[in-house]
Each structure stands twice: as C-alpha cells, then as structure tokens.
Amino acid sequence: MRVLVIGGSGFLGTELVRGASAAGWATTATYCSARPDTVPPDVSWHRLDLRTNAQLDDLLAESEPDAIINATSGQSDWAVTADGSVRVAMAAARHGRRLVHVSSDAVFSGSRVSYDESCLPDPVTPYGAAKAAAETAVRLLTPAAAVARTSLIIGDGGSAHERMVRELAAGTREGVLFTDVVRCPVHVEDLAAALLELACSDMAGLFHLAGPDALSRHDLGVLIARRDGLDASRLPAGRREGMPMALDVRLDSRATQERLGTRLRGAREFLQLP
C-alpha cells in the first residue's frame, strides 16, 4: 500500500505518518513550513503549498499513491482550507487516486446539538464555512472519496488543548476553559487508525469520527489535569456565549462505527488515570 499524507507535519498528520509507516506502507508526506524530526526515517517528505497548483501533479506522478489522505488545516485561511482542498480533489480525480478528506464538526452551527452523517452543513465561522465548501467540492469532484468529519483531537499530552490546560493550571497563560462549548473529543491514535482504515477501503461518502463522550472544554480540561497530576481547581472556567462560535456540537458517530473495525474511545476512557 502506498499512501500520500498531505499535512503530514501537523498533530494528526504526524500520527497518520507514524501509523502508515508502522503498517509497512510506502509513505509520502508533505509539510508547508517545517518537516517534523520525530517521525520514521523511511518516510519521503516533500514541501507543498496548497495555495498553488504547481507541485501537486508532479508529487502524485512521483509517489504514485494508492490513496491520498488530506489532513491539512489552514484554519480560516480560505486559500488553504477551501481552495487547497479543491486542488487536492482535482488532482486525485486527474490521477485516479483514492481520496480521504478530513473535515471538521466546525461545519455545524450547534443549533440542533446532535449531528449524524446525513446532516447538512450550516457553519457560523469562517473556518467552518471553508471546511463546508471543501466538503462540497470533494464530494462533487471525487464521488468515491471518503469525507471524514472529526471533533476536538486529543493525544497523550501533545495536543493544543492539552498544552493549554497545563499552562492554565501553572498560571503561565491567561484565559478560561469554556463551560458552554461542548464537543466529542477523539484520541489522535484512534482517529488516525480509522482514517487509515478508510484509506485502504472503497467506502465512500460522509463519515463521523468522534468519541462517544460529549464534554465541555472545561470538563475535558479537568480530566486532562487529573491525568497529568495537576490541580484541576486552578483551571479558570467561563462562558463563550455571545461570541461567534458554534457552542454545543455533538457528532453522532454510531453509523460510522458500525462500518469500521477501529473503535473510537470516549475521552473518559482514554483520559482515565493509569
């Protein structure tokens, strides 16, 4: 199996690269600014700027992947998150390659709280709008692709949210953990394994890859602090209400879980104390 991981230097991308290499796959990965130095040595790295068309065709011709996983994220930068994903989908279509596109629960407004795979996007932020546009383009340009929506990604200490919790508990960072922003966190290892499973399948359409536990940012922070032996009472709590952001968005992943062998653990399980 040959796989190309676009956005391989990010938090999720690094785990995808590690998992693919561990499975014995011929792995090619891309980065934009700096390639990571903590990944397997047998990975072929290439610099790629998704804001241009210049390199994609050459990269696909050189690496000849069986599957492409687009795990890149330009946040609210439309040129990367939306236009860049369109370029990847067009290149996958031209070269006849399997595509797995990683999307986000940011495509939803939170107006209905629980969202299954049949729900249409109704974003309320620029990032959500860019992700929703990318989803539409990918599904039209590459109907056989898998579009996988996910939620807040947590690891074993390396995610942005985990770093924030440590800094807040230590008093080295200002801010609060929101009590009214609810998501369904997923462990990066589970998410990467599910995406790799999709990559070597022929399953098409929309998939939800999130954990079964719905937690506020603050409740999640408390679990992280307890796991790390920190004083959870030091974590400041606040409300996001009134700011432009989807508040309570819960991805219902049950239909996807019935189709996959990879089990997505809930945060209460993967953050439990040793």
Secondary structure, DSSP 4 states (H G I P E B T S, - for coil): -EEEEETTTSHHHHHHHHHHHHTT-EEEEEESS---SSS-TTPEEEE--TTSSTTHHHHHHHH--SEEEE----TT-HHHHTHHHHHHHHHHHHHT-EEEEEEEGGG--SSSSEE-TTPPP---SHHHHHHHHHHHHHHHH-TT-EEEEE--EE-SS-SHHHHHHHHHHHT-S---EESS-EE--EEHHHHHHHHHHHHTS---EEEEE--S--EEHHHHHHHHHHHTT--GGGS-EE--TTSSS--B-EE--HHHHHH-SS----HHHHTS--
